[in-house]
Amino acid sequence: MCRTNSKDIRRKERIDVRRDESQSPRGSVVADPDPDPDPDQVDQVDQGVKVMEMVQMQWVKADPSSDFKGHLPIARSGHSAVIVGKSKVVVFGGFADKRFLLDLAVYDIENQLWYTPECQSGPSARAFHVALVIDCNMFIFGGRSGTKRLGDFWMLDTEIWQWSELTSFGDLRSPREFAAASAIGNRKIVMYGGWDGKKWLSDVYIMDTMSLEWTELSITGSVPPARCGHSATMVEKRLLVFGGRGGAGPIMGDLWALKGLIEEENEMPGWTQLRLPGQSPSPRCGHTVTSGGHYLLLFGGHGTGGWLSRYDVYYNDCIVLDRVSVQWKRMNTSNEPPPPRAYHSMTCIGTRYLLFGGFDGKTTFGDFWWLVPGDDPLAKRPTIIPNIPSEVMVPSGGSQGTDAKEKEETNGDSLILELADKLGILVSSKADDSIIDEMEDKDLSELAARFTGENLPTRDQVAGIQAVRDHWKNCSPSSVQLQEVGPMLRDYKRLIVQAHLGKLNSDAHLTSLALSGQENYRFFHFKSASQLRMNDIPSLLEEYKQLISS
């Protein structure tokens, strides 16, 4: 393990001398995201740049045998993937199979080759860290390993594949995970927010990579709520922060701009909340924001599908923040998107985007997807419709995955709703996301009366409901009638809420559920029985029996 010393500093100084200070780092875009941009300023920014309407993009699932050579990285989430120059993508760390990873995987863009470089000892295994590139150096800070939040700071020289732990000084930042950071020019780093294991954070730190000094930015005026799992992207002179999970529990969909980060501008640091026109993203965290051309591409993440994080709705939509028109736009894709996910990576490689990994509440992904313009050669590849499990499909009101779900339901492929219609049985398709009391569930009361053979007075309804639960506890999937599916789904959700009421006030519980592989209730976010397939009933019944037994 190498620590930075005077020799390391001198080597870094020689690297910086060779830099062209007039160039922006890879991934930054030239725009000032003020709420009311000056038209003259926009014209100046776009001088010599032909601004065109956004072209139609297409998702293409990567074929490992033809798109790549070498050894591909294993499935993971919470990793980092950064592009160095125009030559390579570096993947580091992550979380998979209940363990934290410390491996490096490098994609040689020109040769389409994945390989593992030979490096000396580097950072410990981790996930949910921050990673960014300045020149040929990748910087890593913080993250999580096991139950420990990390506060170490590392640099990887990707020319000689050498790790150095940077012994910094100045204002001491606390160890944290789920923070977000971005490069300021070719020398500094700005980091905002995160989770330190006890509280959500709202502090802003600047790191000078030459002096290795951290400085906490003093900000007056209104500030965003503390958060983690957000994105932070440097756009010319402003840091744009979107979304995240806040200290009070909700997942947020607000957009903030921080000024005063460029010394030459002599601006007082200050936050401004931006309310931009267009089709803004739904509240979410664990998403990615990737710079490409004159826009920022937001993909994926998870939003609220219930109070507990395991029940969050996962997204697979693409939303663009156009830096010229300063508005949100939905990206037009001509085919089905990848399965919904969060804590993935998305890198911009020329005109293409490369999606890797992620987590959907149940599955850790190891697939690669290309997002390419319609005239790209990859777009001519035959389309493969992804096999998206019904339990991770985004419910009504979610992302593009919603459209796929609605198409499936329209086709009526073994759906309960179609079968019920043919048999003349009423199965409500009305979306009802509320958790009603069991005594107010009329369908459950009717089943109780049917099982006991009489209309029960209120005082005996509890016994009747218990009779229904005993029936479900002992029955086989084939004996469940269609009329019972809706009440069973509602009672299933009711039992989950009751089981977790004692944990709702635990911040640590809320944060760790998405990582630990604990309770996995796949049908909690289903709003009605019409969303279930016939082959979902055995799984629903099995989970219901486990809840009853516990």
Buried (B, 14 or more C-beta within 10 A) or exposed (E): EBEBEEEBBEBBEEBBEEBEEEEBBBBBBBBBBBEEBEEEEBEEBBEEEEEEEBBEBBBBBBEEEEBBBBEBBBBBBBBBBBBBEEBBBBBBBBBBEEEBBBBBBBBBBEEEBBBEBEEEEBBBBBBBBBBBBBBBBBBBBBBBBEEBBBBBBBBBBBEEBBBBBBEBEBEEBBBBBBBBBBBBBBBBBBBBBBBBBEEBBBBBBBBBBEBBEBBEBEBEEEBBBBBBBBBBBBBBBBBBBBBBBBBEBBBBBBBBBBBBBBEEEEEEBBBBEBEBEBEBBBBBBBBBBBBBBBBBBBBBBBBBBBBBBBBBBBBBBBBBBBBBBBBBBBBEBEEBBBBBBBBBBBBBBEBBBBBBBBBBBBBBBBBBBBBBBEEBEBBEBEEEEBEBBBBBBBBEEBBBBBBBBEEBBEEEEEBBBBBBBEEEEEBEBEEEBEBEEBEEBEBBBBBBBBBBEEEBEEEEBEEBBEBBBEBBBEBEBEEBEBBBBBBBBBBBBBBBBEEBEEBEEEBEBBBBBBBEEEBEBBBBBBBBBBBBBBEBBEBBBEBBBEBBEE
